Amino acid sequence: MATPATNTGTEAPGNSGFPPFDTATYPSQIFWLTVTFVALLIVMWKVATPRIAGVIGERKGRIQSELAKAEESRKQAEHAAAAYQAPILEARERARAASEAARSQMARETERANASANEDVQRKTTEAQERIAAMQKEARAHITAAAEDAVVEIVARLTGDRISRDEAAAAVRDAVKV
């Protein structure tokens, strides 16, 4: 008598291993793989791809809009910078012109002051030279008078004779000429 087979393992009776590797189930596996692949392809084609395309299009539109806004902002900034620079350049030019005018005026005033100072120095020099000449003339007159007095005294002491003032003056003039 034959003993019935007992299944003590985890395998089902008549099964030859792991079901996906069972060659008898390949046709049904390929069928369901194809059905699933086609279903997923249709879902991707009809649902996911349009949504992704819509999001990408929306992002491109938003990027283009932002780029246009940025370009407009850049143009406005350039106009603002030009509007800002124009008064600054004008103010610099006015300041340069005012500075140049002040320099010119200061140069003219300096020239006038120098000319006035030179005239004043020349006038004072001339006056001083005239005073010196007058003092020299007066000093010569005093020296001549002192020399004449000294001649009269020297002659009187040495010879005991008195000479006239005119004779002493003639002697001093003769001595100075030599």
Chimera marker file (.cmm) of the C-alpha trace (Angstrom):
<marker_set name="trace">
<marker id="1" x="0.000" y="0.000" z="0.000" r="1" g="1" b="0" radius="0.5"/>
<marker id="2" x="1.211" y="3.336" z="-0.832" r="1" g="1" b="0" radius="0.5"/>
<marker id="3" x="1.466" y="5.981" z="1.750" r="1" g="1" b="0" radius="0.5"/>
<marker id="4" x="0.007" y="9.280" z="1.031" r="1" g="1" b="0" radius="0.5"/>
<marker id="5" x="2.428" y="12.143" z="0.487" r="1" g="1" b="0" radius="0.5"/>
<marker id="6" x="2.492" y="14.649" z="3.196" r="1" g="1" b="0" radius="0.5"/>
<marker id="7" x="3.438" y="18.211" z="2.682" r="1" g="1" b="0" radius="0.5"/>
<marker id="8" x="5.569" y="19.304" z="5.457" r="1" g="1" b="0" radius="0.5"/>
<marker id="9" x="7.178" y="22.201" z="3.608" r="1" g="1" b="0" radius="0.5"/>
<marker id="10" x="5.842" y="25.453" z="2.343" r="1" g="1" b="0" radius="0.5"/>
<marker id="11" x="5.445" y="24.364" z="-1.214" r="1" g="1" b="0" radius="0.5"/>
<marker id="12" x="2.084" y="23.688" z="-2.724" r="1" g="1" b="0" radius="0.5"/>
<marker id="13" x="1.596" y="20.179" z="-4.073" r="1" g="1" b="0" radius="0.5"/>
<marker id="14" x="2.741" y="19.862" z="-7.656" r="1" g="1" b="0" radius="0.5"/>
<marker id="15" x="4.552" y="23.188" z="-7.689" r="1" g="1" b="0" radius="0.5"/>
<marker id="16" x="8.073" y="23.268" z="-8.940" r="1" g="1" b="0" radius="0.5"/>
<marker id="17" x="9.483" y="26.412" z="-7.268" r="1" g="1" b="0" radius="0.5"/>
<marker id="18" x="9.097" y="30.162" z="-7.223" r="1" g="1" b="0" radius="0.5"/>
<marker id="19" x="5.997" y="31.055" z="-9.362" r="1" g="1" b="0" radius="0.5"/>
<marker id="20" x="7.509" y="33.924" z="-11.398" r="1" g="1" b="0" radius="0.5"/>
<marker id="21" x="10.245" y="31.542" z="-12.496" r="1" g="1" b="0" radius="0.5"/>
<marker id="22" x="7.761" y="28.834" z="-13.439" r="1" g="1" b="0" radius="0.5"/>
<marker id="23" x="7.809" y="28.597" z="-17.230" r="1" g="1" b="0" radius="0.5"/>
<marker id="24" x="4.234" y="27.422" z="-17.297" r="1" g="1" b="0" radius="0.5"/>
<marker id="25" x="3.062" y="30.863" z="-16.077" r="1" g="1" b="0" radius="0.5"/>
<marker id="26" x="5.154" y="32.915" z="-18.563" r="1" g="1" b="0" radius="0.5"/>
<marker id="27" x="2.320" y="33.534" z="-21.066" r="1" g="1" b="0" radius="0.5"/>
<marker id="28" x="-0.068" y="34.889" z="-18.417" r="1" g="1" b="0" radius="0.5"/>
<marker id="29" x="2.760" y="36.959" z="-16.853" r="1" g="1" b="0" radius="0.5"/>
<marker id="30" x="3.630" y="38.476" z="-20.224" r="1" g="1" b="0" radius="0.5"/>
<marker id="31" x="-0.051" y="39.188" z="-20.899" r="1" g="1" b="0" radius="0.5"/>
<marker id="32" x="-0.558" y="40.990" z="-17.572" r="1" g="1" b="0" radius="0.5"/>
<marker id="33" x="2.768" y="42.806" z="-17.944" r="1" g="1" b="0" radius="0.5"/>
<marker id="34" x="1.630" y="44.052" z="-21.354" r="1" g="1" b="0" radius="0.5"/>
<marker id="35" x="-1.827" y="45.037" z="-20.068" r="1" g="1" b="0" radius="0.5"/>
<marker id="36" x="-0.272" y="46.878" z="-17.087" r="1" g="1" b="0" radius="0.5"/>
<marker id="37" x="2.352" y="48.560" z="-19.255" r="1" g="1" b="0" radius="0.5"/>
<marker id="38" x="-0.283" y="49.731" z="-21.785" r="1" g="1" b="0" radius="0.5"/>
<marker id="39" x="-2.555" y="50.950" z="-18.952" r="1" g="1" b="0" radius="0.5"/>
<marker id="40" x="0.297" y="52.882" z="-17.343" r="1" g="1" b="0" radius="0.5"/>
<marker id="41" x="1.337" y="54.235" z="-20.735" r="1" g="1" b="0" radius="0.5"/>
<marker id="42" x="-2.215" y="55.442" z="-21.424" r="1" g="1" b="0" radius="0.5"/>
<marker id="43" x="-2.457" y="57.026" z="-17.950" r="1" g="1" b="0" radius="0.5"/>
<marker id="44" x="0.923" y="58.749" z="-18.441" r="1" g="1" b="0" radius="0.5"/>
<marker id="45" x="-0.021" y="59.839" z="-21.950" r="1" g="1" b="0" radius="0.5"/>
<marker id="46" x="-3.497" y="61.108" z="-21.122" r="1" g="1" b="0" radius="0.5"/>
<marker id="47" x="-3.077" y="62.376" z="-17.548" r="1" g="1" b="0" radius="0.5"/>
<marker id="48" x="0.497" y="62.865" z="-16.318" r="1" g="1" b="0" radius="0.5"/>
<marker id="49" x="2.159" y="64.133" z="-19.486" r="1" g="1" b="0" radius="0.5"/>
<marker id="50" x="-0.375" y="66.950" z="-20.079" r="1" g="1" b="0" radius="0.5"/>
<marker id="51" x="-0.099" y="67.993" z="-16.440" r="1" g="1" b="0" radius="0.5"/>
<marker id="52" x="3.701" y="67.987" z="-16.593" r="1" g="1" b="0" radius="0.5"/>
<marker id="53" x="3.598" y="69.878" z="-19.895" r="1" g="1" b="0" radius="0.5"/>
<marker id="54" x="1.179" y="72.371" z="-18.331" r="1" g="1" b="0" radius="0.5"/>
<marker id="55" x="3.455" y="72.902" z="-15.322" r="1" g="1" b="0" radius="0.5"/>
<marker id="56" x="6.502" y="73.273" z="-17.562" r="1" g="1" b="0" radius="0.5"/>
<marker id="57" x="4.632" y="75.714" z="-19.811" r="1" g="1" b="0" radius="0.5"/>
<marker id="58" x="3.424" y="77.662" z="-16.795" r="1" g="1" b="0" radius="0.5"/>
<marker id="59" x="6.981" y="77.830" z="-15.429" r="1" g="1" b="0" radius="0.5"/>
<marker id="60" x="8.325" y="78.948" z="-18.801" r="1" g="1" b="0" radius="0.5"/>
<marker id="61" x="5.643" y="81.630" z="-18.930" r="1" g="1" b="0" radius="0.5"/>
<marker id="62" x="6.431" y="82.731" z="-15.388" r="1" g="1" b="0" radius="0.5"/>
<marker id="63" x="10.159" y="82.784" z="-16.185" r="1" g="1" b="0" radius="0.5"/>
<marker id="64" x="9.530" y="84.821" z="-19.338" r="1" g="1" b="0" radius="0.5"/>
<marker id="65" x="7.306" y="87.193" z="-17.365" r="1" g="1" b="0" radius="0.5"/>
<marker id="66" x="9.936" y="87.565" z="-14.655" r="1" g="1" b="0" radius="0.5"/>
<marker id="67" x="12.645" y="88.140" z="-17.272" r="1" g="1" b="0" radius="0.5"/>
<marker id="68" x="10.495" y="90.814" z="-18.927" r="1" g="1" b="0" radius="0.5"/>
<marker id="69" x="9.900" y="92.449" z="-15.535" r="1" g="1" b="0" radius="0.5"/>
<marker id="70" x="13.621" y="92.273" z="-14.777" r="1" g="1" b="0" radius="0.5"/>
<marker id="71" x="14.452" y="93.843" z="-18.143" r="1" g="1" b="0" radius="0.5"/>
<marker id="72" x="11.903" y="96.605" z="-17.528" r="1" g="1" b="0" radius="0.5"/>
<marker id="73" x="13.338" y="97.136" z="-14.040" r="1" g="1" b="0" radius="0.5"/>
<marker id="74" x="16.840" y="97.291" z="-15.504" r="1" g="1" b="0" radius="0.5"/>
<marker id="75" x="15.728" y="99.907" z="-18.035" r="1" g="1" b="0" radius="0.5"/>
<marker id="76" x="14.012" y="101.909" z="-15.286" r="1" g="1" b="0" radius="0.5"/>
<marker id="77" x="17.152" y="101.647" z="-13.160" r="1" g="1" b="0" radius="0.5"/>
<marker id="78" x="19.268" y="102.892" z="-16.079" r="1" g="1" b="0" radius="0.5"/>
<marker id="79" x="16.874" y="105.805" z="-16.618" r="1" g="1" b="0" radius="0.5"/>
<marker id="80" x="16.892" y="106.534" z="-12.888" r="1" g="1" b="0" radius="0.5"/>
<marker id="81" x="20.691" y="106.382" z="-12.821" r="1" g="1" b="0" radius="0.5"/>
<marker id="82" x="20.888" y="108.715" z="-15.803" r="1" g="1" b="0" radius="0.5"/>
<marker id="83" x="18.377" y="111.055" z="-14.169" r="1" g="1" b="0" radius="0.5"/>
<marker id="84" x="20.389" y="110.844" z="-10.962" r="1" g="1" b="0" radius="0.5"/>
<marker id="85" x="23.718" y="111.421" z="-12.713" r="1" g="1" b="0" radius="0.5"/>
<marker id="86" x="22.549" y="114.389" z="-14.791" r="1" g="1" b="0" radius="0.5"/>
<marker id="87" x="22.049" y="116.765" z="-11.814" r="1" g="1" b="0" radius="0.5"/>
<marker id="88" x="25.263" y="115.505" z="-10.230" r="1" g="1" b="0" radius="0.5"/>
<marker id="89" x="27.225" y="116.179" z="-13.418" r="1" g="1" b="0" radius="0.5"/>
<marker id="90" x="25.546" y="119.567" z="-13.737" r="1" g="1" b="0" radius="0.5"/>
<marker id="91" x="26.367" y="120.386" z="-10.116" r="1" g="1" b="0" radius="0.5"/>
<marker id="92" x="29.972" y="119.275" z="-10.647" r="1" g="1" b="0" radius="0.5"/>
<marker id="93" x="30.222" y="121.477" z="-13.712" r="1" g="1" b="0" radius="0.5"/>
<marker id="94" x="28.754" y="124.441" z="-11.809" r="1" g="1" b="0" radius="0.5"/>
<marker id="95" x="31.142" y="123.775" z="-8.921" r="1" g="1" b="0" radius="0.5"/>
<marker id="96" x="34.084" y="123.548" z="-11.328" r="1" g="1" b="0" radius="0.5"/>
<marker id="97" x="33.033" y="126.799" z="-13.014" r="1" g="1" b="0" radius="0.5"/>
<marker id="98" x="32.580" y="128.519" z="-9.634" r="1" g="1" b="0" radius="0.5"/>
<marker id="99" x="35.949" y="127.195" z="-8.491" r="1" g="1" b="0" radius="0.5"/>
<marker id="100" x="37.587" y="128.410" z="-11.693" r="1" g="1" b="0" radius="0.5"/>
<marker id="101" x="35.938" y="131.825" z="-11.302" r="1" g="1" b="0" radius="0.5"/>
<marker id="102" x="37.094" y="132.010" z="-7.682" r="1" g="1" b="0" radius="0.5"/>
<marker id="103" x="40.642" y="131.052" z="-8.728" r="1" g="1" b="0" radius="0.5"/>
<marker id="104" x="40.631" y="133.686" z="-11.460" r="1" g="1" b="0" radius="0.5"/>
<marker id="105" x="39.327" y="136.328" z="-9.087" r="1" g="1" b="0" radius="0.5"/>
<marker id="106" x="41.861" y="135.345" z="-6.435" r="1" g="1" b="0" radius="0.5"/>
<marker id="107" x="44.625" y="135.503" z="-9.059" r="1" g="1" b="0" radius="0.5"/>
<marker id="108" x="43.472" y="138.985" z="-10.139" r="1" g="1" b="0" radius="0.5"/>
<marker id="109" x="43.251" y="140.148" z="-6.526" r="1" g="1" b="0" radius="0.5"/>
<marker id="110" x="46.685" y="138.677" z="-5.831" r="1" g="1" b="0" radius="0.5"/>
<marker id="111" x="48.108" y="140.456" z="-8.879" r="1" g="1" b="0" radius="0.5"/>
<marker id="112" x="46.490" y="143.731" z="-7.773" r="1" g="1" b="0" radius="0.5"/>
<marker id="113" x="47.784" y="143.236" z="-4.230" r="1" g="1" b="0" radius="0.5"/>
<marker id="114" x="51.268" y="142.420" z="-5.576" r="1" g="1" b="0" radius="0.5"/>
<marker id="115" x="51.195" y="145.448" z="-7.862" r="1" g="1" b="0" radius="0.5"/>
<marker id="116" x="49.995" y="147.652" z="-5.007" r="1" g="1" b="0" radius="0.5"/>
<marker id="117" x="52.639" y="146.212" z="-2.682" r="1" g="1" b="0" radius="0.5"/>
<marker id="118" x="55.321" y="146.684" z="-5.349" r="1" g="1" b="0" radius="0.5"/>
<marker id="119" x="54.223" y="150.302" z="-5.875" r="1" g="1" b="0" radius="0.5"/>
<marker id="120" x="54.190" y="150.841" z="-2.123" r="1" g="1" b="0" radius="0.5"/>
<marker id="121" x="57.640" y="149.261" z="-1.760" r="1" g="1" b="0" radius="0.5"/>
<marker id="122" x="58.955" y="151.309" z="-4.701" r="1" g="1" b="0" radius="0.5"/>
<marker id="123" x="57.507" y="154.524" z="-3.225" r="1" g="1" b="0" radius="0.5"/>
<marker id="124" x="58.906" y="153.756" z="0.233" r="1" g="1" b="0" radius="0.5"/>
<marker id="125" x="62.269" y="152.788" z="-1.284" r="1" g="1" b="0" radius="0.5"/>
<marker id="126" x="62.378" y="156.069" z="-3.192" r="1" g="1" b="0" radius="0.5"/>
<marker id="127" x="61.425" y="158.018" z="-0.058" r="1" g="1" b="0" radius="0.5"/>
<marker id="128" x="64.057" y="156.129" z="1.962" r="1" g="1" b="0" radius="0.5"/>
<marker id="129" x="66.690" y="156.797" z="-0.701" r="1" g="1" b="0" radius="0.5"/>
<marker id="130" x="65.764" y="160.489" z="-0.684" r="1" g="1" b="0" radius="0.5"/>
<marker id="131" x="65.985" y="160.571" z="3.124" r="1" g="1" b="0" radius="0.5"/>
<marker id="132" x="69.336" y="158.752" z="2.994" r="1" g="1" b="0" radius="0.5"/>
<marker id="133" x="70.602" y="161.200" z="0.366" r="1" g="1" b="0" radius="0.5"/>
<marker id="134" x="69.410" y="164.123" z="2.519" r="1" g="1" b="0" radius="0.5"/>
<marker id="135" x="71.046" y="162.585" z="5.585" r="1" g="1" b="0" radius="0.5"/>
<marker id="136" x="74.264" y="161.985" z="3.650" r="1" g="1" b="0" radius="0.5"/>
<marker id="137" x="74.201" y="165.583" z="2.442" r="1" g="1" b="0" radius="0.5"/>
<marker id="138" x="73.550" y="166.808" z="5.966" r="1" g="1" b="0" radius="0.5"/>
<marker id="139" x="76.235" y="164.467" z="7.334" r="1" g="1" b="0" radius="0.5"/>
<marker id="140" x="78.717" y="165.783" z="4.752" r="1" g="1" b="0" radius="0.5"/>
<marker id="141" x="77.808" y="169.306" z="5.732" r="1" g="1" b="0" radius="0.5"/>
<marker id="142" x="78.346" y="168.469" z="9.400" r="1" g="1" b="0" radius="0.5"/>
<marker id="143" x="81.593" y="166.631" z="8.655" r="1" g="1" b="0" radius="0.5"/>
<marker id="144" x="82.772" y="169.507" z="6.507" r="1" g="1" b="0" radius="0.5"/>
<marker id="145" x="81.843" y="171.982" z="9.244" r="1" g="1" b="0" radius="0.5"/>
<marker id="146" x="83.564" y="169.814" z="11.864" r="1" g="1" b="0" radius="0.5"/>
<marker id="147" x="86.617" y="169.490" z="9.604" r="1" g="1" b="0" radius="0.5"/>
<marker id="148" x="86.689" y="173.267" z="9.076" r="1" g="1" b="0" radius="0.5"/>
<marker id="149" x="86.434" y="173.812" z="12.832" r="1" g="1" b="0" radius="0.5"/>
<marker id="150" x="89.143" y="171.220" z="13.385" r="1" g="1" b="0" radius="0.5"/>
<marker id="151" x="91.411" y="172.918" z="10.776" r="1" g="1" b="0" radius="0.5"/>
<marker id="152" x="90.945" y="176.293" z="12.471" r="1" g="1" b="0" radius="0.5"/>
<marker id="153" x="91.753" y="174.740" z="15.871" r="1" g="1" b="0" radius="0.5"/>
<marker id="154" x="94.701" y="172.676" z="14.602" r="1" g="1" b="0" radius="0.5"/>
<marker id="155" x="96.258" y="175.661" z="12.862" r="1" g="1" b="0" radius="0.5"/>
<marker id="156" x="95.696" y="177.787" z="15.978" r="1" g="1" b="0" radius="0.5"/>
<marker id="157" x="97.319" y="175.243" z="18.269" r="1" g="1" b="0" radius="0.5"/>
<marker id="158" x="100.187" y="174.377" z="16.000" r="1" g="1" b="0" radius="0.5"/>
<marker id="159" x="101.080" y="177.825" z="14.725" r="1" g="1" b="0" radius="0.5"/>
<marker id="160" x="99.252" y="180.091" z="17.081" r="1" g="1" b="0" radius="0.5"/>
<marker id="161" x="97.779" y="181.967" z="14.103" r="1" g="1" b="0" radius="0.5"/>
<marker id="162" x="94.124" y="182.390" z="13.536" r="1" g="1" b="0" radius="0.5"/>
<marker id="163" x="92.877" y="181.540" z="10.035" r="1" g="1" b="0" radius="0.5"/>
<marker id="164" x="89.520" y="182.550" z="8.679" r="1" g="1" b="0" radius="0.5"/>
<marker id="165" x="86.686" y="180.202" z="8.253" r="1" g="1" b="0" radius="0.5"/>
<marker id="166" x="86.876" y="180.679" z="4.441" r="1" g="1" b="0" radius="0.5"/>
<marker id="167" x="90.544" y="179.669" z="4.371" r="1" g="1" b="0" radius="0.5"/>
<marker id="168" x="89.758" y="176.552" z="6.458" r="1" g="1" b="0" radius="0.5"/>
<marker id="169" x="86.887" y="175.667" z="4.062" r="1" g="1" b="0" radius="0.5"/>
<marker id="170" x="89.216" y="176.046" z="1.041" r="1" g="1" b="0" radius="0.5"/>
<marker id="171" x="91.839" y="173.814" z="2.733" r="1" g="1" b="0" radius="0.5"/>
<marker id="172" x="89.214" y="171.125" z="3.492" r="1" g="1" b="0" radius="0.5"/>
<marker id="173" x="87.902" y="171.257" z="-0.127" r="1" g="1" b="0" radius="0.5"/>
<marker id="174" x="91.450" y="170.880" z="-1.459" r="1" g="1" b="0" radius="0.5"/>
<marker id="175" x="92.106" y="167.902" z="0.872" r="1" g="1" b="0" radius="0.5"/>
<marker id="176" x="88.881" y="166.161" z="-0.130" r="1" g="1" b="0" radius="0.5"/>
<marker id="177" x="89.635" y="166.487" z="-3.880" r="1" g="1" b="0" radius="0.5"/>
<marker id="178" x="92.984" y="164.703" z="-3.537" r="1" g="1" b="0" radius="0.5"/>
<link id1="1" id2="2" r="1" g="1" b="0" radius="0.2"/>
<link id1="2" id2="3" r="1" g="1" b="0" radius="0.2"/>
<link id1="3" id2="4" r="1" g="1" b="0" radius="0.2"/>
<link id1="4" id2="5" r="1" g="1" b="0" radius="0.2"/>
<link id1="5" id2="6" r="1" g="1" b="0" radius="0.2"/>
<link id1="6" id2="7" r="1" g="1" b="0" radius="0.2"/>
<link id1="7" id2="8" r="1" g="1" b="0" radius="0.2"/>
<link id1="8" id2="9" r="1" g="1" b="0" radius="0.2"/>
<link id1="9" id2="10" r="1" g="1" b="0" radius="0.2"/>
<link id1="10" id2="11" r="1" g="1" b="0" radius="0.2"/>
<link id1="11" id2="12" r="1" g="1" b="0" radius="0.2"/>
<link id1="12" id2="13" r="1" g="1" b="0" radius="0.2"/>
<link id1="13" id2="14" r="1" g="1" b="0" radius="0.2"/>
<link id1="14" id2="15" r="1" g="1" b="0" radius="0.2"/>
<link id1="15" id2="16" r="1" g="1" b="0" radius="0.2"/>
<link id1="16" id2="17" r="1" g="1" b="0" radius="0.2"/>
<link id1="17" id2="18" r="1" g="1" b="0" radius="0.2"/>
<link id1="18" id2="19" r="1" g="1" b="0" radius="0.2"/>
<link id1="19" id2="20" r="1" g="1" b="0" radius="0.2"/>
<link id1="20" id2="21" r="1" g="1" b="0" radius="0.2"/>
<link id1="21" id2="22" r="1" g="1" b="0" radius="0.2"/>
<link id1="22" id2="23" r="1" g="1" b="0" radius="0.2"/>
<link id1="23" id2="24" r="1" g="1" b="0" radius="0.2"/>
<link id1="24" id2="25" r="1" g="1" b="0" radius="0.2"/>
<link id1="25" id2="26" r="1" g="1" b="0" radius="0.2"/>
<link id1="26" id2="27" r="1" g="1" b="0" radius="0.2"/>
<link id1="27" id2="28" r="1" g="1" b="0" radius="0.2"/>
<link id1="28" id2="29" r="1" g="1" b="0" radius="0.2"/>
<link id1="29" id2="30" r="1" g="1" b="0" radius="0.2"/>
<link id1="30" id2="31" r="1" g="1" b="0" radius="0.2"/>
<link id1="31" id2="32" r="1" g="1" b="0" radius="0.2"/>
<link id1="32" id2="33" r="1" g="1" b="0" radius="0.2"/>
<link id1="33" id2="34" r="1" g="1" b="0" radius="0.2"/>
<link id1="34" id2="35" r="1" g="1" b="0" radius="0.2"/>
<link id1="35" id2="36" r="1" g="1" b="0" radius="0.2"/>
<link id1="36" id2="37" r="1" g="1" b="0" radius="0.2"/>
<link id1="37" id2="38" r="1" g="1" b="0" radius="0.2"/>
<link id1="38" id2="39" r="1" g="1" b="0" radius="0.2"/>
<link id1="39" id2="40" r="1" g="1" b="0" radius="0.2"/>
<link id1="40" id2="41" r="1" g="1" b="0" radius="0.2"/>
<link id1="41" id2="42" r="1" g="1" b="0" radius="0.2"/>
<link id1="42" id2="43" r="1" g="1" b="0" radius="0.2"/>
<link id1="43" id2="44" r="1" g="1" b="0" radius="0.2"/>
<link id1="44" id2="45" r="1" g="1" b="0" radius="0.2"/>
<link id1="45" id2="46" r="1" g="1" b="0" radius="0.2"/>
<link id1="46" id2="47" r="1" g="1" b="0" radius="0.2"/>
<link id1="47" id2="48" r="1" g="1" b="0" radius="0.2"/>
<link id1="48" id2="49" r="1" g="1" b="0" radius="0.2"/>
<link id1="49" id2="50" r="1" g="1" b="0" radius="0.2"/>
<link id1="50" id2="51" r="1" g="1" b="0" radius="0.2"/>
<link id1="51" id2="52" r="1" g="1" b="0" radius="0.2"/>
<link id1="52" id2="53" r="1" g="1" b="0" radius="0.2"/>
<link id1="53" id2="54" r="1" g="1" b="0" radius="0.2"/>
<link id1="54" id2="55" r="1" g="1" b="0" radius="0.2"/>
<link id1="55" id2="56" r="1" g="1" b="0" radius="0.2"/>
<link id1="56" id2="57" r="1" g="1" b="0" radius="0.2"/>
<link id1="57" id2="58" r="1" g="1" b="0" radius="0.2"/>
<link id1="58" id2="59" r="1" g="1" b="0" radius="0.2"/>
<link id1="59" id2="60" r="1" g="1" b="0" radius="0.2"/>
<link id1="60" id2="61" r="1" g="1" b="0" radius="0.2"/>
<link id1="61" id2="62" r="1" g="1" b="0" radius="0.2"/>
<link id1="62" id2="63" r="1" g="1" b="0" radius="0.2"/>
<link id1="63" id2="64" r="1" g="1" b="0" radius="0.2"/>
<link id1="64" id2="65" r="1" g="1" b="0" radius="0.2"/>
<link id1="65" id2="66" r="1" g="1" b="0" radius="0.2"/>
<link id1="66" id2="67" r="1" g="1" b="0" radius="0.2"/>
<link id1="67" id2="68" r="1" g="1" b="0" radius="0.2"/>
<link id1="68" id2="69" r="1" g="1" b="0" radius="0.2"/>
<link id1="69" id2="70" r="1" g="1" b="0" radius="0.2"/>
<link id1="70" id2="71" r="1" g="1" b="0" radius="0.2"/>
<link id1="71" id2="72" r="1" g="1" b="0" radius="0.2"/>
<link id1="72" id2="73" r="1" g="1" b="0" radius="0.2"/>
<link id1="73" id2="74" r="1" g="1" b="0" radius="0.2"/>
<link id1="74" id2="75" r="1" g="1" b="0" radius="0.2"/>
<link id1="75" id2="76" r="1" g="1" b="0" radius="0.2"/>
<link id1="76" id2="77" r="1" g="1" b="0" radius="0.2"/>
<link id1="77" id2="78" r="1" g="1" b="0" radius="0.2"/>
<link id1="78" id2="79" r="1" g="1" b="0" radius="0.2"/>
<link id1="79" id2="80" r="1" g="1" b="0" radius="0.2"/>
<link id1="80" id2="81" r="1" g="1" b="0" radius="0.2"/>
<link id1="81" id2="82" r="1" g="1" b="0" radius="0.2"/>
<link id1="82" id2="83" r="1" g="1" b="0" radius="0.2"/>
<link id1="83" id2="84" r="1" g="1" b="0" radius="0.2"/>
<link id1="84" id2="85" r="1" g="1" b="0" radius="0.2"/>
<link id1="85" id2="86" r="1" g="1" b="0" radius="0.2"/>
<link id1="86" id2="87" r="1" g="1" b="0" radius="0.2"/>
<link id1="87" id2="88" r="1" g="1" b="0" radius="0.2"/>
<link id1="88" id2="89" r="1" g="1" b="0" radius="0.2"/>
<link id1="89" id2="90" r="1" g="1" b="0" radius="0.2"/>
<link id1="90" id2="91" r="1" g="1" b="0" radius="0.2"/>
<link id1="91" id2="92" r="1" g="1" b="0" radius="0.2"/>
<link id1="92" id2="93" r="1" g="1" b="0" radius="0.2"/>
<link id1="93" id2="94" r="1" g="1" b="0" radius="0.2"/>
<link id1="94" id2="95" r="1" g="1" b="0" radius="0.2"/>
<link id1="95" id2="96" r="1" g="1" b="0" radius="0.2"/>
<link id1="96" id2="97" r="1" g="1" b="0" radius="0.2"/>
<link id1="97" id2="98" r="1" g="1" b="0" radius="0.2"/>
<link id1="98" id2="99" r="1" g="1" b="0" radius="0.2"/>
<link id1="99" id2="100" r="1" g="1" b="0" radius="0.2"/>
<link id1="100" id2="101" r="1" g="1" b="0" radius="0.2"/>
<link id1="101" id2="102" r="1" g="1" b="0" radius="0.2"/>
<link id1="102" id2="103" r="1" g="1" b="0" radius="0.2"/>
<link id1="103" id2="104" r="1" g="1" b="0" radius="0.2"/>
<link id1="104" id2="105" r="1" g="1" b="0" radius="0.2"/>
<link id1="105" id2="106" r="1" g="1" b="0" radius="0.2"/>
<link id1="106" id2="107" r="1" g="1" b="0" radius="0.2"/>
<link id1="107" id2="108" r="1" g="1" b="0" radius="0.2"/>
<link id1="108" id2="109" r="1" g="1" b="0" radius="0.2"/>
<link id1="109" id2="110" r="1" g="1" b="0" radius="0.2"/>
<link id1="110" id2="111" r="1" g="1" b="0" radius="0.2"/>
<link id1="111" id2="112" r="1" g="1" b="0" radius="0.2"/>
<link id1="112" id2="113" r="1" g="1" b="0" radius="0.2"/>
<link id1="113" id2="114" r="1" g="1" b="0" radius="0.2"/>
<link id1="114" id2="115" r="1" g="1" b="0" radius="0.2"/>
<link id1="115" id2="116" r="1" g="1" b="0" radius="0.2"/>
<link id1="116" id2="117" r="1" g="1" b="0" radius="0.2"/>
<link id1="117" id2="118" r="1" g="1" b="0" radius="0.2"/>
<link id1="118" id2="119" r="1" g="1" b="0" radius="0.2"/>
<link id1="119" id2="120" r="1" g="1" b="0" radius="0.2"/>
<link id1="120" id2="121" r="1" g="1" b="0" radius="0.2"/>
<link id1="121" id2="122" r="1" g="1" b="0" radius="0.2"/>
<link id1="122" id2="123" r="1" g="1" b="0" radius="0.2"/>
<link id1="123" id2="124" r="1" g="1" b="0" radius="0.2"/>
<link id1="124" id2="125" r="1" g="1" b="0" radius="0.2"/>
<link id1="125" id2="126" r="1" g="1" b="0" radius="0.2"/>
<link id1="126" id2="127" r="1" g="1" b="0" radius="0.2"/>
<link id1="127" id2="128" r="1" g="1" b="0" radius="0.2"/>
<link id1="128" id2="129" r="1" g="1" b="0" radius="0.2"/>
<link id1="129" id2="130" r="1" g="1" b="0" radius="0.2"/>
<link id1="130" id2="131" r="1" g="1" b="0" radius="0.2"/>
<link id1="131" id2="132" r="1" g="1" b="0" radius="0.2"/>
<link id1="132" id2="133" r="1" g="1" b="0" radius="0.2"/>
<link id1="133" id2="134" r="1" g="1" b="0" radius="0.2"/>
<link id1="134" id2="135" r="1" g="1" b="0" radius="0.2"/>
<link id1="135" id2="136" r="1" g="1" b="0" radius="0.2"/>
<link id1="136" id2="137" r="1" g="1" b="0" radius="0.2"/>
<link id1="137" id2="138" r="1" g="1" b="0" radius="0.2"/>
<link id1="138" id2="139" r="1" g="1" b="0" radius="0.2"/>
<link id1="139" id2="140" r="1" g="1" b="0" radius="0.2"/>
<link id1="140" id2="141" r="1" g="1" b="0" radius="0.2"/>
<link id1="141" id2="142" r="1" g="1" b="0" radius="0.2"/>
<link id1="142" id2="143" r="1" g="1" b="0" radius="0.2"/>
<link id1="143" id2="144" r="1" g="1" b="0" radius="0.2"/>
<link id1="144" id2="145" r="1" g="1" b="0" radius="0.2"/>
<link id1="145" id2="146" r="1" g="1" b="0" radius="0.2"/>
<link id1="146" id2="147" r="1" g="1" b="0" radius="0.2"/>
<link id1="147" id2="148" r="1" g="1" b="0" radius="0.2"/>
<link id1="148" id2="149" r="1" g="1" b="0" radius="0.2"/>
<link id1="149" id2="150" r="1" g="1" b="0" radius="0.2"/>
<link id1="150" id2="151" r="1" g="1" b="0" radius="0.2"/>
<link id1="151" id2="152" r="1" g="1" b="0" radius="0.2"/>
<link id1="152" id2="153" r="1" g="1" b="0" radius="0.2"/>
<link id1="153" id2="154" r="1" g="1" b="0" radius="0.2"/>
<link id1="154" id2="155" r="1" g="1" b="0" radius="0.2"/>
<link id1="155" id2="156" r="1" g="1" b="0" radius="0.2"/>
<link id1="156" id2="157" r="1" g="1" b="0" radius="0.2"/>
<link id1="157" id2="158" r="1" g="1" b="0" radius="0.2"/>
<link id1="158" id2="159" r="1" g="1" b="0" radius="0.2"/>
<link id1="159" id2="160" r="1" g="1" b="0" radius="0.2"/>
<link id1="160" id2="161" r="1" g="1" b="0" radius="0.2"/>
<link id1="161" id2="162" r="1" g="1" b="0" radius="0.2"/>
<link id1="162" id2="163" r="1" g="1" b="0" radius="0.2"/>
<link id1="163" id2="164" r="1" g="1" b="0" radius="0.2"/>
<link id1="164" id2="165" r="1" g="1" b="0" radius="0.2"/>
<link id1="165" id2="166" r="1" g="1" b="0" radius="0.2"/>
<link id1="166" id2="167" r="1" g="1" b="0" radius="0.2"/>
<link id1="167" id2="168" r="1" g="1" b="0" radius="0.2"/>
<link id1="168" id2="169" r="1" g="1" b="0" radius="0.2"/>
<link id1="169" id2="170" r="1" g="1" b="0" radius="0.2"/>
<link id1="170" id2="171" r="1" g="1" b="0" radius="0.2"/>
<link id1="171" id2="172" r="1" g="1" b="0" radius="0.2"/>
<link id1="172" id2="173" r="1" g="1" b="0" radius="0.2"/>
<link id1="173" id2="174" r="1" g="1" b="0" radius="0.2"/>
<link id1="174" id2="175" r="1" g="1" b="0" radius="0.2"/>
<link id1="175" id2="176" r="1" g="1" b="0" radius="0.2"/>
<link id1="176" id2="177" r="1" g="1" b="0" radius="0.2"/>
<link id1="177" id2="178" r="1" g="1" b="0" radius="0.2"/>
</marker_set>
